[in-house]
Amino acid sequence: MPGKYIDCLRLNGHMLRHLLRGRVLRPEDFSLSYDALSSRYNASWLTHLAPVTDRMLALLPKTGPDSVLLDLGCGSGHTTAFLEEHCPDARITAVDISRGMLNEAVKICSRSRFECADMLEYLRRVPAESVDLIVSAWALGYSHPTKLFREVRRVLTPGGILLFVTNLATTLAPVFHAYRRTLARYPERTLGAIFHHFPPDAGFLHRLLEKNWFRMDFFEEGRIGVTPPEDVPLAEWLLSTGILAGFDRILPLASDPEVAAYFTGEVRNSGLPLAHRYVMAKGIKL
Ligand SMILES: C[S@@+](CC[C@H](N)C(=O)[O-])C[C@H]1O[C@@H](n2cnc3c(N)ncnc32)[C@H](O)[C@@H]1O
């Protein structure tokens, strides 16, 4: 037990040193991770997410001619391609911070405008009340939801719609438990301090929507059971999904075999099933 406290103190010391040197997890870290895994994302992770994403897309309203649509964190283009097919007269802009992911998206999309940008910075450049529909699948948590929702409200037209699915901070508990244990075990091998803004729970998102004057048309909290493939080492598979995007820039899970082995052992020892926890919602701007 005392060892645990000493590990915790050592980790805090290292994190403080990173903070003082200005080495913290930034949006660019997520983009570098997604660039590196972009060619594997569809096979390793989109296959798990797509059934839920498609249920969200079934909530898409009919859009009129010349409607303006935004896809935030479009990744490899699964949602963007759907928008192109189902909203034939709409003007679609898809935003993602990773050039690698956008390179995948252009392979399956033909008429959307793609922007390589941080979604919050992008929204800040969009004129007020100029967008009819904002869609986002599995990406809002990478931004700053409180600031982001404020901007979403500003840019949407009255009656405009925000349709999203996003994971919660409690997602894939064994992975992030193992990650924290590995940080504590190897604090001297960390490369920065971590701050993230993944929504803590469904109540937080519900309150945020209400606070920004959205009428809830749909709100669901759910989980997706995930079974890792058996023919790929666990750490390697996790790194190819995006589950550890950004976090793998802080702890050298890809390049340090000892760290990767400890981390994998901790995930397996947890004995818990992997479950991706999410909230899906459709809000109408009042
Ligand atoms: C889990 S993927 C989801 C991709 C896609 N929407 C889908 O459903 O497959 C998350 C995406 O968010 C992007 N992303 C992460 N942080 C971002 C940010 N700050 N601004 C814009 N995109 C971001 C990543 O590059 C990645 O493509």
The ligand as an ORCA input file, in Angstrom:
! r2SCAN-3c Opt
* xyz 0 1
  C     -13.117      8.147    -33.248
  S     -12.748      9.102    -34.659
  C     -14.380      9.280    -35.350
  C     -14.341      9.513    -36.822
  C     -15.682      9.471    -37.554
  N     -16.565     10.547    -37.143
  C     -16.363      8.134    -37.389
  O     -17.524      8.085    -36.951
  O     -15.729      7.120    -37.721
  C     -12.447     10.709    -33.982
  C     -12.033     11.740    -35.013
  O     -11.984     13.013    -34.379
  C     -10.876     13.724    -34.907
  N     -10.493     14.767    -33.957
  C      -9.883     14.633    -32.760
  N      -9.715     15.838    -32.184
  C     -10.241     16.750    -33.026
  C     -10.366     18.160    -32.989
  N      -9.940     18.859    -31.940
  N     -10.935     18.794    -34.043
  C     -11.362     18.090    -35.125
  N     -11.271     16.740    -35.209
  C     -10.730     16.080    -34.179
  C      -9.820     12.667    -35.098
  O      -8.818     13.063    -36.004
  C     -10.660     11.490    -35.606
  O     -10.730     11.477    -37.001
*
